[in-house]
């Protein structure tokens, strides 16, 4: 064969175990063990890896929605709501970026989405606004990773600048999560309700469903 690797799938048999229900998890474990023994030429193990690869190839964007109330622990760790946790695990293996928002809140982006946002900010034409936006969002971007309990540690400086102490609101908005102090979010929501009750500008009114 001239040293060329044989890439043909190797037939693999797994003996049936009496009284044991066959499921995808046990099959995955057996495939992994067989792979380590060299019995398979290649194998894809791990449903999260498969889902993440399909999403990347298909260009499927992650999307968050909803409002959740969360409580930070004494170390400043925030437990990401379960409704968002699995999405982050599948989409980016729990790798996220936390940074300051232009408003008095924090932004949590999946790593791939943040990299695109950062590129757009860095490409802005030089101006005082662009420089200030880089100072607020890019300079303060902190790489984080969800721990085994789905928690993310919010940097102390970020919490101080946004007055986030014990109770926070986690807001899902498209490709990001916003983290607000509870009282600050309630005030923001009241102001927003006053604004949207007014007649919308034509460009916005066209997309509203009455």
VENSULJO-V724486 format. One record per residue. N is the residue number from 1. RES is the residue in one small letter. SS is DSSP state (helix for helix, strand for strand, loop for the rest). OMEGA is omega in whole degrees, -180 to 180 (999 if undefined). D_FIRST is the distance of its C-alpha to the first C-alpha in Angstrom with 1 decimal. Layout:
n/res/ss/omega/d_first
N/RES/SS/OMEGA/D_FIRST
N/RES/SS/OMEGA/D_FIRST
//
This chain:
n/res/ss/omega/d_first
1/x/loop/178/0.0
2/x/loop/177/3.8
3/x/loop/-180/5.4
4/x/loop/180/5.8
5/x/loop/177/8.1
6/x/loop/-176/8.6
7/x/loop/179/12.0
8/x/loop/178/13.2
9/x/loop/179/16.5
10/x/loop/177/16.7
11/x/loop/-177/19.9
12/x/loop/178/22.4
13/x/loop/176/25.8
14/x/loop/-179/28.8
15/x/loop/178/31.6
16/x/loop/178/34.9
17/x/loop/-177/37.6
18/x/loop/176/41.0
19/x/loop/-177/43.6
20/x/loop/-179/41.3
21/x/loop/178/41.1
22/x/loop/175/37.6
23/x/loop/-175/37.6
24/x/helix/-179/35.4
25/x/helix/-180/36.0
26/x/helix/177/35.0
27/x/helix/179/31.9
28/x/helix/179/31.0
29/x/helix/-179/31.6
30/x/helix/176/29.5
31/x/helix/-179/26.6
32/x/helix/179/27.0
33/x/helix/180/27.1
34/x/helix/179/24.0
35/x/helix/-180/22.2
36/x/helix/179/23.4
37/x/loop/180/22.2
38/x/loop/-178/18.6
39/x/loop/178/19.0
40/x/loop/178/18.4
41/x/loop/176/15.7
42/x/loop/179/18.7
43/x/loop/175/22.4
44/x/loop/-178/25.6
45/x/loop/176/28.3
46/x/loop/-177/31.9
47/x/helix/179/34.1
48/x/helix/180/35.7
49/x/helix/-179/32.5
50/x/helix/-179/31.8
51/x/helix/-178/35.4
52/x/helix/180/35.5
53/x/helix/179/32.4
54/x/helix/-180/33.8
55/x/helix/-180/37.1
56/x/helix/-178/35.7
57/x/helix/-177/33.7
58/x/helix/-179/36.7
59/x/loop/-179/39.1
60/x/loop/-179/41.2
61/x/loop/176/44.0
62/x/loop/-179/45.4
63/x/loop/179/49.1
64/x/strand/173/51.8
65/x/strand/177/55.3
66/x/strand/179/58.2
67/x/strand/179/60.5
68/x/strand/174/60.1
69/x/strand/-179/62.4
70/x/strand/179/60.7
71/x/strand/177/62.0
72/x/loop/176/60.6
73/x/loop/-174/60.5
74/x/loop/179/62.2
75/x/loop/-179/59.2
76/x/loop/179/59.0
77/x/strand/180/56.0
78/x/strand/177/56.0
79/x/strand/179/54.4
80/x/loop/180/52.7
81/x/loop/-176/54.0
82/x/helix/-178/51.7
83/x/helix/179/51.7
84/x/helix/-171/50.0
85/x/helix/-178/47.9
86/x/helix/177/45.2
87/x/helix/-180/44.8
88/x/helix/179/44.3
89/x/helix/-178/41.8
90/x/helix/-172/39.7
91/x/helix/-173/40.2
92/x/helix/179/39.8
93/x/loop/178/39.2
94/x/loop/178/42.8
95/x/strand/-175/42.6
96/x/strand/176/45.9
97/x/strand/177/48.3
98/x/strand/180/52.1
99/x/strand/179/54.5
100/x/strand/174/58.1
101/x/loop/175/59.3
102/x/loop/172/61.9
103/x/loop/-176/64.1
104/x/loop/-180/65.0
105/x/loop/177/61.9
106/x/strand/176/58.2
107/x/strand/175/55.1
108/x/strand/-180/51.9
109/x/strand/162/48.9
110/x/strand/-174/45.3
111/x/helix/-179/43.3
112/x/helix/180/41.7
113/x/helix/179/45.1
114/x/helix/-179/46.8
115/x/helix/178/44.4
116/x/helix/178/45.4
117/x/helix/-179/49.1
118/x/helix/178/48.9
119/x/helix/-180/47.4
120/x/helix/179/50.2
121/x/helix/-177/52.9
122/x/helix/180/51.5
123/x/loop/-179/51.5
124/x/loop/176/55.2
125/x/loop/-177/57.6
126/x/loop/176/59.5
127/x/loop/178/62.6
128/x/helix/180/64.6
129/x/helix/-179/63.3
130/x/helix/179/59.6
131/x/helix/180/60.1
132/x/helix/179/61.8
133/x/helix/177/59.1
134/x/helix/-180/56.4
135/x/helix/-178/58.6
136/x/helix/-170/59.1
137/x/helix/-175/55.7
138/x/helix/-177/53.0
139/x/loop/-177/54.5
140/x/loop/179/55.2
141/x/loop/-177/51.8
142/x/strand/177/50.5
143/x/strand/180/47.0
144/x/strand/176/47.3
145/x/strand/177/45.3
146/x/loop/178/46.5
147/x/loop/-176/46.7
148/x/loop/179/46.0
149/x/loop/179/49.4
150/x/loop/-179/49.0
151/x/strand/175/51.3
152/x/strand/-179/51.3
153/x/strand/177/53.4
154/x/loop/-179/55.7
155/x/loop/-176/56.5
156/x/helix/-180/60.2
157/x/helix/180/61.1
158/x/helix/179/59.9
159/x/helix/-179/61.9
160/x/helix/-177/64.9
161/x/helix/-179/64.9
162/x/helix/178/64.6
163/x/loop/177/67.0
164/x/loop/-176/64.5
165/x/loop/-174/65.6
166/x/loop/-176/65.5
167/x/strand/-178/65.1
168/x/strand/173/63.0
169/x/strand/176/62.1
170/x/strand/-174/58.5
171/x/strand/176/58.5
172/x/strand/-180/55.5
173/x/strand/177/55.6
174/x/strand/-175/52.6
175/x/loop/-179/49.7
176/x/strand/170/51.6
177/x/strand/173/53.9
178/x/strand/-179/57.3
179/x/strand/-175/58.9
180/x/strand/163/62.7
181/x/strand/-173/65.6
182/x/helix/-178/67.3
183/x/helix/180/70.6
184/x/helix/178/69.2
185/x/helix/-180/67.1
186/x/helix/178/70.1
187/x/helix/177/72.1
188/x/helix/-179/69.4
189/x/helix/178/69.2
190/x/helix/179/73.0
191/x/helix/-179/73.0
192/x/helix/178/70.1
193/x/helix/178/72.0
194/x/helix/-178/75.0
195/x/helix/-174/73.0
196/x/helix/177/71.2
197/x/loop/177/74.5
198/x/loop/178/75.7
199/x/loop/-177/75.1
200/x/loop/173/71.4
201/x/loop/-175/70.8
202/x/helix/-176/69.8
203/x/helix/179/66.1
204/x/helix/-176/65.8
205/x/helix/-178/68.1
206/x/loop/-176/65.8
207/x/loop/180/63.0
208/x/loop/178/65.3
209/x/loop/-178/65.6
210/x/loop/999/69.2
//
